Amino acid sequence: MPYDVNSGMWFTIPNLFTLLRVAMTPYILLELARGRYMIAGWTFGAAAFTDTLDGFIARRFHAESRVGLYLDPMADKLLLSSIYIGLMLGHAIPVWVVAVVFGRDLWILLLSGIALRFTKFRELQPSVWGKASTFAQIMTAVGIMAARAYDNAVFGRIAGVLIWGVVALAAISAADYTVRGIRFWRRSASRERPGACTSDNGRVV
């Protein structure tokens, strides 16, 4: 029987897989900090599989829930952030790279908070640049773990290049979200101007 996506039900099979991913996260962080990249990498692969599995089950069996809509992306962000902290503690990635990644996330979080507090904007969807930044972070983390686990110089060089991609995309995505926020704020201010009116398509005239 399908769940009502708007219900407060949280005890669903997809949510259990998500919670399993959350439970695996501290272990992955600890293994990375200890320099055990092989087991950390395979555990990360298992965690990534639960992400694919919970999404498939939720769609296939109509088991979406309101809790899952929030819990799943939070679990993903927790996992990826923990991996970068673990890599930093294991001296596999420079501290400044982690600072850039976290700085970008905190900046976007701040922008989202301002939007929710002072505007009517509620469509907080990731942009193309945001998705590209997350993808680059994942591939870079995988590359670093593979290079360290297998002591592979080729993987190491690839990971070294990918790190700069992470930094660049973090900056670009942060700038993109900032520009989008400023544009929306200006449009909102224009609509609220005394005497301003809108055309049929919603544009200020």
PyMOL commands that place a pseudoatom at each C-alpha (Angstrom):
pseudoatom trace, name=CA, resn=MET, resi=1, chain=A, elem=C, hetatm=0, pos=[0.000, 0.000, 0.000]
pseudoatom trace, name=CA, resn=PRO, resi=2, chain=A, elem=C, hetatm=0, pos=[1.571, 3.362, -1.030]
pseudoatom trace, name=CA, resn=TYR, resi=3, chain=A, elem=C, hetatm=0, pos=[2.487, 5.884, 1.621]
pseudoatom trace, name=CA, resn=ASP, resi=4, chain=A, elem=C, hetatm=0, pos=[1.207, 9.426, 1.601]
pseudoatom trace, name=CA, resn=VAL, resi=5, chain=A, elem=C, hetatm=0, pos=[4.242, 11.573, 0.839]
pseudoatom trace, name=CA, resn=ASN, resi=6, chain=A, elem=C, hetatm=0, pos=[2.756, 14.335, 2.993]
pseudoatom trace, name=CA, resn=SER, resi=7, chain=A, elem=C, hetatm=0, pos=[2.329, 12.091, 6.010]
pseudoatom trace, name=CA, resn=GLY, resi=8, chain=A, elem=C, hetatm=0, pos=[4.644, 12.266, 8.986]
pseudoatom trace, name=CA, resn=MET, resi=9, chain=A, elem=C, hetatm=0, pos=[5.437, 8.544, 8.738]
pseudoatom trace, name=CA, resn=TRP, resi=10, chain=A, elem=C, hetatm=0, pos=[9.159, 7.902, 8.990]
pseudoatom trace, name=CA, resn=PHE, resi=11, chain=A, elem=C, hetatm=0, pos=[9.394, 4.132, 9.576]
pseudoatom trace, name=CA, resn=THR, resi=12, chain=A, elem=C, hetatm=0, pos=[9.698, 3.099, 5.937]
pseudoatom trace, name=CA, resn=ILE, resi=13, chain=A, elem=C, hetatm=0, pos=[12.167, 0.777, 4.211]
pseudoatom trace, name=CA, resn=PRO, resi=14, chain=A, elem=C, hetatm=0, pos=[13.834, 3.620, 2.236]
pseudoatom trace, name=CA, resn=ASN, resi=15, chain=A, elem=C, hetatm=0, pos=[14.269, 5.616, 5.450]
pseudoatom trace, name=CA, resn=LEU, resi=16, chain=A, elem=C, hetatm=0, pos=[15.820, 2.599, 7.147]
pseudoatom trace, name=CA, resn=PHE, resi=17, chain=A, elem=C, hetatm=0, pos=[18.408, 2.392, 4.366]
pseudoatom trace, name=CA, resn=THR, resi=18, chain=A, elem=C, hetatm=0, pos=[19.053, 6.112, 4.815]
pseudoatom trace, name=CA, resn=LEU, resi=19, chain=A, elem=C, hetatm=0, pos=[19.543, 5.636, 8.560]
pseudoatom trace, name=CA, resn=LEU, resi=20, chain=A, elem=C, hetatm=0, pos=[21.925, 2.772, 7.804]
pseudoatom trace, name=CA, resn=ARG, resi=21, chain=A, elem=C, hetatm=0, pos=[23.970, 5.175, 5.675]
pseudoatom trace, name=CA, resn=VAL, resi=22, chain=A, elem=C, hetatm=0, pos=[24.038, 7.644, 8.569]
pseudoatom trace, name=CA, resn=ALA, resi=23, chain=A, elem=C, hetatm=0, pos=[25.213, 4.886, 10.927]
pseudoatom trace, name=CA, resn=MET, resi=24, chain=A, elem=C, hetatm=0, pos=[28.039, 3.935, 8.539]
pseudoatom trace, name=CA, resn=THR, resi=25, chain=A, elem=C, hetatm=0, pos=[29.297, 7.521, 8.267]
pseudoatom trace, name=CA, resn=PRO, resi=26, chain=A, elem=C, hetatm=0, pos=[31.252, 7.775, 11.570]
pseudoatom trace, name=CA, resn=TYR, resi=27, chain=A, elem=C, hetatm=0, pos=[32.988, 4.474, 10.830]
pseudoatom trace, name=CA, resn=ILE, resi=28, chain=A, elem=C, hetatm=0, pos=[34.108, 5.717, 7.406]
pseudoatom trace, name=CA, resn=LEU, resi=29, chain=A, elem=C, hetatm=0, pos=[35.394, 8.951, 8.938]
pseudoatom trace, name=CA, resn=LEU, resi=30, chain=A, elem=C, hetatm=0, pos=[37.342, 7.035, 11.588]
pseudoatom trace, name=CA, resn=GLU, resi=31, chain=A, elem=C, hetatm=0, pos=[38.926, 4.643, 9.079]
pseudoatom trace, name=CA, resn=LEU, resi=32, chain=A, elem=C, hetatm=0, pos=[39.980, 7.515, 6.830]
pseudoatom trace, name=CA, resn=ALA, resi=33, chain=A, elem=C, hetatm=0, pos=[41.510, 9.357, 9.779]
pseudoatom trace, name=CA, resn=ARG, resi=34, chain=A, elem=C, hetatm=0, pos=[43.499, 6.206, 10.570]
pseudoatom trace, name=CA, resn=GLY, resi=35, chain=A, elem=C, hetatm=0, pos=[44.700, 5.943, 6.977]
pseudoatom trace, name=CA, resn=ARG, resi=36, chain=A, elem=C, hetatm=0, pos=[42.794, 2.736, 6.253]
pseudoatom trace, name=CA, resn=TYR, resi=37, chain=A, elem=C, hetatm=0, pos=[41.696, 3.789, 2.789]
pseudoatom trace, name=CA, resn=MET, resi=38, chain=A, elem=C, hetatm=0, pos=[40.846, 0.347, 1.432]
pseudoatom trace, name=CA, resn=ILE, resi=39, chain=A, elem=C, hetatm=0, pos=[38.180, -0.503, 3.977]
pseudoatom trace, name=CA, resn=ALA, resi=40, chain=A, elem=C, hetatm=0, pos=[36.961, 3.094, 4.082]
pseudoatom trace, name=CA, resn=GLY, resi=41, chain=A, elem=C, hetatm=0, pos=[36.580, 3.117, 0.302]
pseudoatom trace, name=CA, resn=TRP, resi=42, chain=A, elem=C, hetatm=0, pos=[34.625, -0.136, 0.176]
pseudoatom trace, name=CA, resn=THR, resi=43, chain=A, elem=C, hetatm=0, pos=[32.433, 0.970, 3.071]
pseudoatom trace, name=CA, resn=PHE, resi=44, chain=A, elem=C, hetatm=0, pos=[31.765, 4.210, 1.239]
pseudoatom trace, name=CA, resn=GLY, resi=45, chain=A, elem=C, hetatm=0, pos=[30.764, 2.123, -1.799]
pseudoatom trace, name=CA, resn=ALA, resi=46, chain=A, elem=C, hetatm=0, pos=[28.294, 0.216, 0.362]
pseudoatom trace, name=CA, resn=ALA, resi=47, chain=A, elem=C, hetatm=0, pos=[26.910, 3.480, 1.739]
pseudoatom trace, name=CA, resn=ALA, resi=48, chain=A, elem=C, hetatm=0, pos=[26.525, 4.849, -1.798]
pseudoatom trace, name=CA, resn=PHE, resi=49, chain=A, elem=C, hetatm=0, pos=[24.659, 1.657, -2.734]
pseudoatom trace, name=CA, resn=THR, resi=50, chain=A, elem=C, hetatm=0, pos=[22.143, 2.248, 0.073]
pseudoatom trace, name=CA, resn=ASP, resi=51, chain=A, elem=C, hetatm=0, pos=[21.551, 5.711, -1.419]
pseudoatom trace, name=CA, resn=THR, resi=52, chain=A, elem=C, hetatm=0, pos=[20.718, 4.174, -4.787]
pseudoatom trace, name=CA, resn=LEU, resi=53, chain=A, elem=C, hetatm=0, pos=[18.628, 1.472, -3.143]
pseudoatom trace, name=CA, resn=ASP, resi=54, chain=A, elem=C, hetatm=0, pos=[16.490, 3.739, -0.988]
pseudoatom trace, name=CA, resn=GLY, resi=55, chain=A, elem=C, hetatm=0, pos=[15.693, 5.962, -3.960]
pseudoatom trace, name=CA, resn=PHE, resi=56, chain=A, elem=C, hetatm=0, pos=[14.761, 2.986, -6.141]
pseudoatom trace, name=CA, resn=ILE, resi=57, chain=A, elem=C, hetatm=0, pos=[12.515, 1.433, -3.485]
pseudoatom trace, name=CA, resn=ALA, resi=58, chain=A, elem=C, hetatm=0, pos=[10.833, 4.748, -2.725]
pseudoatom trace, name=CA, resn=ARG, resi=59, chain=A, elem=C, hetatm=0, pos=[9.969, 5.298, -6.390]
pseudoatom trace, name=CA, resn=ARG, resi=60, chain=A, elem=C, hetatm=0, pos=[9.189, 1.689, -7.311]
pseudoatom trace, name=CA, resn=PHE, resi=61, chain=A, elem=C, hetatm=0, pos=[6.884, 0.975, -4.384]
pseudoatom trace, name=CA, resn=HIS, resi=62, chain=A, elem=C, hetatm=0, pos=[5.621, 4.530, -3.842]
pseudoatom trace, name=CA, resn=ALA, resi=63, chain=A, elem=C, hetatm=0, pos=[7.199, 4.601, -0.400]
pseudoatom trace, name=CA, resn=GLU, resi=64, chain=A, elem=C, hetatm=0, pos=[8.106, 8.288, -0.359]
pseudoatom trace, name=CA, resn=SER, resi=65, chain=A, elem=C, hetatm=0, pos=[7.593, 10.163, 2.891]
pseudoatom trace, name=CA, resn=ARG, resi=66, chain=A, elem=C, hetatm=0, pos=[7.978, 13.734, 4.027]
pseudoatom trace, name=CA, resn=VAL, resi=67, chain=A, elem=C, hetatm=0, pos=[10.670, 12.653, 6.486]
pseudoatom trace, name=CA, resn=GLY, resi=68, chain=A, elem=C, hetatm=0, pos=[12.577, 10.915, 3.690]
pseudoatom trace, name=CA, resn=LEU, resi=69, chain=A, elem=C, hetatm=0, pos=[12.515, 14.019, 1.518]
pseudoatom trace, name=CA, resn=TYR, resi=70, chain=A, elem=C, hetatm=0, pos=[14.565, 15.826, 4.167]
pseudoatom trace, name=CA, resn=LEU, resi=71, chain=A, elem=C, hetatm=0, pos=[16.479, 12.912, 5.685]
pseudoatom trace, name=CA, resn=ASP, resi=72, chain=A, elem=C, hetatm=0, pos=[18.008, 11.585, 2.449]
pseudoatom trace, name=CA, resn=PRO, resi=73, chain=A, elem=C, hetatm=0, pos=[19.831, 14.762, 1.314]
pseudoatom trace, name=CA, resn=MET, resi=74, chain=A, elem=C, hetatm=0, pos=[20.920, 15.433, 4.906]
pseudoatom trace, name=CA, resn=ALA, resi=75, chain=A, elem=C, hetatm=0, pos=[22.418, 11.933, 5.097]
pseudoatom trace, name=CA, resn=ASP, resi=76, chain=A, elem=C, hetatm=0, pos=[24.209, 12.475, 1.783]
pseudoatom trace, name=CA, resn=LYS, resi=77, chain=A, elem=C, hetatm=0, pos=[25.679, 15.787, 2.921]
pseudoatom trace, name=CA, resn=LEU, resi=78, chain=A, elem=C, hetatm=0, pos=[26.733, 14.298, 6.265]
pseudoatom trace, name=CA, resn=LEU, resi=79, chain=A, elem=C, hetatm=0, pos=[28.475, 11.403, 4.520]
pseudoatom trace, name=CA, resn=LEU, resi=80, chain=A, elem=C, hetatm=0, pos=[30.353, 13.546, 2.006]
pseudoatom trace, name=CA, resn=SER, resi=81, chain=A, elem=C, hetatm=0, pos=[31.361, 16.132, 4.615]
pseudoatom trace, name=CA, resn=SER, resi=82, chain=A, elem=C, hetatm=0, pos=[32.590, 13.384, 6.945]
pseudoatom trace, name=CA, resn=ILE, resi=83, chain=A, elem=C, hetatm=0, pos=[34.667, 11.852, 4.164]
pseudoatom trace, name=CA, resn=TYR, resi=84, chain=A, elem=C, hetatm=0, pos=[36.463, 15.151, 3.579]
pseudoatom trace, name=CA, resn=ILE, resi=85, chain=A, elem=C, hetatm=0, pos=[37.060, 15.584, 7.306]
pseudoatom trace, name=CA, resn=GLY, resi=86, chain=A, elem=C, hetatm=0, pos=[38.434, 12.040, 7.454]
pseudoatom trace, name=CA, resn=LEU, resi=87, chain=A, elem=C, hetatm=0, pos=[40.713, 12.627, 4.467]
pseudoatom trace, name=CA, resn=MET, resi=88, chain=A, elem=C, hetatm=0, pos=[41.971, 15.807, 6.083]
pseudoatom trace, name=CA, resn=LEU, resi=89, chain=A, elem=C, hetatm=0, pos=[42.634, 14.076, 9.420]
pseudoatom trace, name=CA, resn=GLY, resi=90, chain=A, elem=C, hetatm=0, pos=[44.455, 11.321, 7.551]
pseudoatom trace, name=CA, resn=HIS, resi=91, chain=A, elem=C, hetatm=0, pos=[46.612, 13.954, 5.808]
pseudoatom trace, name=CA, resn=ALA, resi=92, chain=A, elem=C, hetatm=0, pos=[45.354, 12.841, 2.397]
pseudoatom trace, name=CA, resn=ILE, resi=93, chain=A, elem=C, hetatm=0, pos=[43.950, 16.251, 1.469]
pseudoatom trace, name=CA, resn=PRO, resi=94, chain=A, elem=C, hetatm=0, pos=[45.058, 19.783, 2.414]
pseudoatom trace, name=CA, resn=VAL, resi=95, chain=A, elem=C, hetatm=0, pos=[43.183, 21.603, 5.160]
pseudoatom trace, name=CA, resn=TRP, resi=96, chain=A, elem=C, hetatm=0, pos=[42.551, 24.579, 2.903]
pseudoatom trace, name=CA, resn=VAL, resi=97, chain=A, elem=C, hetatm=0, pos=[40.631, 22.427, 0.401]
pseudoatom trace, name=CA, resn=VAL, resi=98, chain=A, elem=C, hetatm=0, pos=[38.294, 21.252, 3.155]
pseudoatom trace, name=CA, resn=ALA, resi=99, chain=A, elem=C, hetatm=0, pos=[37.939, 24.872, 4.284]
pseudoatom trace, name=CA, resn=VAL, resi=100, chain=A, elem=C, hetatm=0, pos=[36.872, 25.869, 0.760]
pseudoatom trace, name=CA, resn=VAL, resi=101, chain=A, elem=C, hetatm=0, pos=[34.312, 23.033, 0.569]
pseudoatom trace, name=CA, resn=PHE, resi=102, chain=A, elem=C, hetatm=0, pos=[32.843, 23.804, 3.986]
pseudoatom trace, name=CA, resn=GLY, resi=103, chain=A, elem=C, hetatm=0, pos=[32.986, 27.542, 3.383]
pseudoatom trace, name=CA, resn=ARG, resi=104, chain=A, elem=C, hetatm=0, pos=[30.931, 27.096, 0.240]
pseudoatom trace, name=CA, resn=ASP, resi=105, chain=A, elem=C, hetatm=0, pos=[28.352, 24.976, 2.084]
pseudoatom trace, name=CA, resn=LEU, resi=106, chain=A, elem=C, hetatm=0, pos=[28.086, 27.435, 4.964]
pseudoatom trace, name=CA, resn=TRP, resi=107, chain=A, elem=C, hetatm=0, pos=[27.690, 30.356, 2.553]
pseudoatom trace, name=CA, resn=ILE, resi=108, chain=A, elem=C, hetatm=0, pos=[24.855, 28.601, 0.703]
pseudoatom trace, name=CA, resn=LEU, resi=109, chain=A, elem=C, hetatm=0, pos=[23.251, 27.712, 4.037]
pseudoatom trace, name=CA, resn=LEU, resi=110, chain=A, elem=C, hetatm=0, pos=[23.424, 31.370, 5.054]
pseudoatom trace, name=CA, resn=LEU, resi=111, chain=A, elem=C, hetatm=0, pos=[21.873, 32.484, 1.767]
pseudoatom trace, name=CA, resn=SER, resi=112, chain=A, elem=C, hetatm=0, pos=[19.093, 29.906, 2.169]
pseudoatom trace, name=CA, resn=GLY, resi=113, chain=A, elem=C, hetatm=0, pos=[18.386, 31.138, 5.700]
pseudoatom trace, name=CA, resn=ILE, resi=114, chain=A, elem=C, hetatm=0, pos=[18.183, 34.751, 4.524]
pseudoatom trace, name=CA, resn=ALA, resi=115, chain=A, elem=C, hetatm=0, pos=[15.856, 33.752, 1.674]
pseudoatom trace, name=CA, resn=LEU, resi=116, chain=A, elem=C, hetatm=0, pos=[13.542, 31.820, 3.998]
pseudoatom trace, name=CA, resn=ARG, resi=117, chain=A, elem=C, hetatm=0, pos=[13.501, 34.618, 6.575]
pseudoatom trace, name=CA, resn=PHE, resi=118, chain=A, elem=C, hetatm=0, pos=[13.154, 37.714, 4.436]
pseudoatom trace, name=CA, resn=THR, resi=119, chain=A, elem=C, hetatm=0, pos=[11.638, 36.603, 1.109]
pseudoatom trace, name=CA, resn=LYS, resi=120, chain=A, elem=C, hetatm=0, pos=[8.892, 34.346, -0.212]
pseudoatom trace, name=CA, resn=PHE, resi=121, chain=A, elem=C, hetatm=0, pos=[11.396, 32.210, -2.115]
pseudoatom trace, name=CA, resn=ARG, resi=122, chain=A, elem=C, hetatm=0, pos=[10.925, 28.538, -1.200]
pseudoatom trace, name=CA, resn=GLU, resi=123, chain=A, elem=C, hetatm=0, pos=[12.247, 26.653, -4.242]
pseudoatom trace, name=CA, resn=LEU, resi=124, chain=A, elem=C, hetatm=0, pos=[15.630, 25.816, -2.742]
pseudoatom trace, name=CA, resn=GLN, resi=125, chain=A, elem=C, hetatm=0, pos=[16.699, 23.453, -5.499]
pseudoatom trace, name=CA, resn=PRO, resi=126, chain=A, elem=C, hetatm=0, pos=[20.344, 22.744, -6.373]
pseudoatom trace, name=CA, resn=SER, resi=127, chain=A, elem=C, hetatm=0, pos=[21.625, 24.471, -9.487]
pseudoatom trace, name=CA, resn=VAL, resi=128, chain=A, elem=C, hetatm=0, pos=[23.579, 22.833, -12.289]
pseudoatom trace, name=CA, resn=TRP, resi=129, chain=A, elem=C, hetatm=0, pos=[26.774, 24.253, -10.808]
pseudoatom trace, name=CA, resn=GLY, resi=130, chain=A, elem=C, hetatm=0, pos=[25.810, 22.944, -7.384]
pseudoatom trace, name=CA, resn=LYS, resi=131, chain=A, elem=C, hetatm=0, pos=[25.287, 19.435, -8.757]
pseudoatom trace, name=CA, resn=ALA, resi=132, chain=A, elem=C, hetatm=0, pos=[28.575, 19.656, -10.660]
pseudoatom trace, name=CA, resn=SER, resi=133, chain=A, elem=C, hetatm=0, pos=[30.359, 20.712, -7.473]
pseudoatom trace, name=CA, resn=THR, resi=134, chain=A, elem=C, hetatm=0, pos=[28.934, 17.758, -5.528]
pseudoatom trace, name=CA, resn=PHE, resi=135, chain=A, elem=C, hetatm=0, pos=[29.837, 15.334, -8.327]
pseudoatom trace, name=CA, resn=ALA, resi=136, chain=A, elem=C, hetatm=0, pos=[33.400, 16.668, -8.419]
pseudoatom trace, name=CA, resn=GLN, resi=137, chain=A, elem=C, hetatm=0, pos=[33.696, 16.255, -4.641]
pseudoatom trace, name=CA, resn=ILE, resi=138, chain=A, elem=C, hetatm=0, pos=[32.549, 12.636, -4.857]
pseudoatom trace, name=CA, resn=MET, resi=139, chain=A, elem=C, hetatm=0, pos=[34.882, 11.743, -7.722]
pseudoatom trace, name=CA, resn=THR, resi=140, chain=A, elem=C, hetatm=0, pos=[37.820, 13.460, -6.031]
pseudoatom trace, name=CA, resn=ALA, resi=141, chain=A, elem=C, hetatm=0, pos=[37.212, 11.606, -2.761]
pseudoatom trace, name=CA, resn=VAL, resi=142, chain=A, elem=C, hetatm=0, pos=[36.988, 8.292, -4.631]
pseudoatom trace, name=CA, resn=GLY, resi=143, chain=A, elem=C, hetatm=0, pos=[40.169, 9.101, -6.558]
pseudoatom trace, name=CA, resn=ILE, resi=144, chain=A, elem=C, hetatm=0, pos=[42.105, 9.954, -3.392]
pseudoatom trace, name=CA, resn=MET, resi=145, chain=A, elem=C, hetatm=0, pos=[40.924, 6.824, -1.579]
pseudoatom trace, name=CA, resn=ALA, resi=146, chain=A, elem=C, hetatm=0, pos=[41.795, 4.655, -4.581]
pseudoatom trace, name=CA, resn=ALA, resi=147, chain=A, elem=C, hetatm=0, pos=[45.239, 6.259, -4.961]
pseudoatom trace, name=CA, resn=ARG, resi=148, chain=A, elem=C, hetatm=0, pos=[46.061, 5.705, -1.293]
pseudoatom trace, name=CA, resn=ALA, resi=149, chain=A, elem=C, hetatm=0, pos=[44.507, 2.227, -1.028]
pseudoatom trace, name=CA, resn=TYR, resi=150, chain=A, elem=C, hetatm=0, pos=[46.263, 0.818, -4.106]
pseudoatom trace, name=CA, resn=ASP, resi=151, chain=A, elem=C, hetatm=0, pos=[49.350, 3.065, -3.934]
pseudoatom trace, name=CA, resn=ASN, resi=152, chain=A, elem=C, hetatm=0, pos=[48.659, 4.019, -7.540]
pseudoatom trace, name=CA, resn=ALA, resi=153, chain=A, elem=C, hetatm=0, pos=[50.522, 7.037, -8.915]
pseudoatom trace, name=CA, resn=VAL, resi=154, chain=A, elem=C, hetatm=0, pos=[48.102, 7.451, -11.842]
pseudoatom trace, name=CA, resn=PHE, resi=155, chain=A, elem=C, hetatm=0, pos=[45.113, 7.673, -9.521]
pseudoatom trace, name=CA, resn=GLY, resi=156, chain=A, elem=C, hetatm=0, pos=[47.119, 10.104, -7.422]
pseudoatom trace, name=CA, resn=ARG, resi=157, chain=A, elem=C, hetatm=0, pos=[47.779, 12.425, -10.351]
pseudoatom trace, name=CA, resn=ILE, resi=158, chain=A, elem=C, hetatm=0, pos=[44.128, 12.267, -11.418]
pseudoatom trace, name=CA, resn=ALA, resi=159, chain=A, elem=C, hetatm=0, pos=[43.010, 13.066, -7.873]
pseudoatom trace, name=CA, resn=GLY, resi=160, chain=A, elem=C, hetatm=0, pos=[45.463, 15.964, -7.766]
pseudoatom trace, name=CA, resn=VAL, resi=161, chain=A, elem=C, hetatm=0, pos=[43.839, 17.478, -10.853]
pseudoatom trace, name=CA, resn=LEU, resi=162, chain=A, elem=C, hetatm=0, pos=[40.332, 16.810, -9.545]
pseudoatom trace, name=CA, resn=ILE, resi=163, chain=A, elem=C, hetatm=0, pos=[41.090, 18.696, -6.335]
pseudoatom trace, name=CA, resn=TRP, resi=164, chain=A, elem=C, hetatm=0, pos=[41.481, 21.888, -8.342]
pseudoatom trace, name=CA, resn=GLY, resi=165, chain=A, elem=C, hetatm=0, pos=[38.181, 21.106, -10.026]
pseudoatom trace, name=CA, resn=VAL, resi=166, chain=A, elem=C, hetatm=0, pos=[36.547, 20.866, -6.605]
pseudoatom trace, name=CA, resn=VAL, resi=167, chain=A, elem=C, hetatm=0, pos=[37.950, 24.250, -5.608]
pseudoatom trace, name=CA, resn=ALA, resi=168, chain=A, elem=C, hetatm=0, pos=[36.915, 25.910, -8.867]
pseudoatom trace, name=CA, resn=LEU, resi=169, chain=A, elem=C, hetatm=0, pos=[33.390, 24.475, -8.860]
pseudoatom trace, name=CA, resn=ALA, resi=170, chain=A, elem=C, hetatm=0, pos=[32.920, 25.351, -5.199]
pseudoatom trace, name=CA, resn=ALA, resi=171, chain=A, elem=C, hetatm=0, pos=[33.720, 28.982, -5.997]
pseudoatom trace, name=CA, resn=ILE, resi=172, chain=A, elem=C, hetatm=0, pos=[31.594, 29.034, -9.150]
pseudoatom trace, name=CA, resn=SER, resi=173, chain=A, elem=C, hetatm=0, pos=[28.574, 27.414, -7.497]
pseudoatom trace, name=CA, resn=ALA, resi=174, chain=A, elem=C, hetatm=0, pos=[28.797, 29.761, -4.508]
pseudoatom trace, name=CA, resn=ALA, resi=175, chain=A, elem=C, hetatm=0, pos=[28.906, 32.742, -6.873]
pseudoatom trace, name=CA, resn=ASP, resi=176, chain=A, elem=C, hetatm=0, pos=[26.006, 31.306, -8.890]
pseudoatom trace, name=CA, resn=TYR, resi=177, chain=A, elem=C, hetatm=0, pos=[23.795, 30.938, -5.816]
pseudoatom trace, name=CA, resn=THR, resi=178, chain=A, elem=C, hetatm=0, pos=[24.733, 34.463, -4.738]
pseudoatom trace, name=CA, resn=VAL, resi=179, chain=A, elem=C, hetatm=0, pos=[23.814, 35.974, -8.109]
pseudoatom trace, name=CA, resn=ARG, resi=180, chain=A, elem=C, hetatm=0, pos=[20.537, 34.049, -8.199]
pseudoatom trace, name=CA, resn=GLY, resi=181, chain=A, elem=C, hetatm=0, pos=[19.703, 35.275, -4.705]
pseudoatom trace, name=CA, resn=ILE, resi=182, chain=A, elem=C, hetatm=0, pos=[20.452, 38.909, -5.578]
pseudoatom trace, name=CA, resn=ARG, resi=183, chain=A, elem=C, hetatm=0, pos=[18.341, 38.701, -8.738]
pseudoatom trace, name=CA, resn=PHE, resi=184, chain=A, elem=C, hetatm=0, pos=[15.384, 37.256, -6.860]
pseudoatom trace, name=CA, resn=TRP, resi=185, chain=A, elem=C, hetatm=0, pos=[15.702, 39.869, -4.116]
pseudoatom trace, name=CA, resn=ARG, resi=186, chain=A, elem=C, hetatm=0, pos=[15.720, 42.669, -6.694]
pseudoatom trace, name=CA, resn=ARG, resi=187, chain=A, elem=C, hetatm=0, pos=[12.650, 41.251, -8.455]
pseudoatom trace, name=CA, resn=SER, resi=188, chain=A, elem=C, hetatm=0, pos=[10.850, 40.942, -5.122]
pseudoatom trace, name=CA, resn=ALA, resi=189, chain=A, elem=C, hetatm=0, pos=[11.754, 44.515, -4.191]
pseudoatom trace, name=CA, resn=SER, resi=190, chain=A, elem=C, hetatm=0, pos=[10.510, 45.752, -7.575]
pseudoatom trace, name=CA, resn=ARG, resi=191, chain=A, elem=C, hetatm=0, pos=[7.151, 44.019, -7.153]
pseudoatom trace, name=CA, resn=GLU, resi=192, chain=A, elem=C, hetatm=0, pos=[6.690, 45.557, -3.710]
pseudoatom trace, name=CA, resn=ARG, resi=193, chain=A, elem=C, hetatm=0, pos=[7.448, 49.091, -4.943]
pseudoatom trace, name=CA, resn=PRO, resi=194, chain=A, elem=C, hetatm=0, pos=[4.484, 51.463, -4.601]
pseudoatom trace, name=CA, resn=GLY, resi=195, chain=A, elem=C, hetatm=0, pos=[2.881, 51.913, -7.996]
pseudoatom trace, name=CA, resn=ALA, resi=196, chain=A, elem=C, hetatm=0, pos=[4.545, 48.851, -9.498]
pseudoatom trace, name=CA, resn=CYS, resi=197, chain=A, elem=C, hetatm=0, pos=[2.292, 46.526, -11.416]
pseudoatom trace, name=CA, resn=THR, resi=198, chain=A, elem=C, hetatm=0, pos=[2.858, 43.247, -13.175]
pseudoatom trace, name=CA, resn=SER, resi=199, chain=A, elem=C, hetatm=0, pos=[1.956, 42.027, -16.610]
pseudoatom trace, name=CA, resn=ASP, resi=200, chain=A, elem=C, hetatm=0, pos=[0.147, 38.782, -17.321]
pseudoatom trace, name=CA, resn=ASN, resi=201, chain=A, elem=C, hetatm=0, pos=[3.415, 36.824, -17.292]
pseudoatom trace, name=CA, resn=GLY, resi=202, chain=A, elem=C, hetatm=0, pos=[4.353, 38.171, -13.858]
pseudoatom trace, name=CA, resn=ARG, resi=203, chain=A, elem=C, hetatm=0, pos=[7.031, 40.635, -14.989]
pseudoatom trace, name=CA, resn=VAL, resi=204, chain=A, elem=C, hetatm=0, pos=[7.184, 44.097, -13.445]
pseudoatom trace, name=CA, resn=VAL, resi=205, chain=A, elem=C, hetatm=0, pos=[6.078, 46.800, -15.860]
for i in range(1, 205): cmd.bond("trace and resi %d" % i, "trace and resi %d" % (i + 1))
show_as sticks, trace
zoom trace
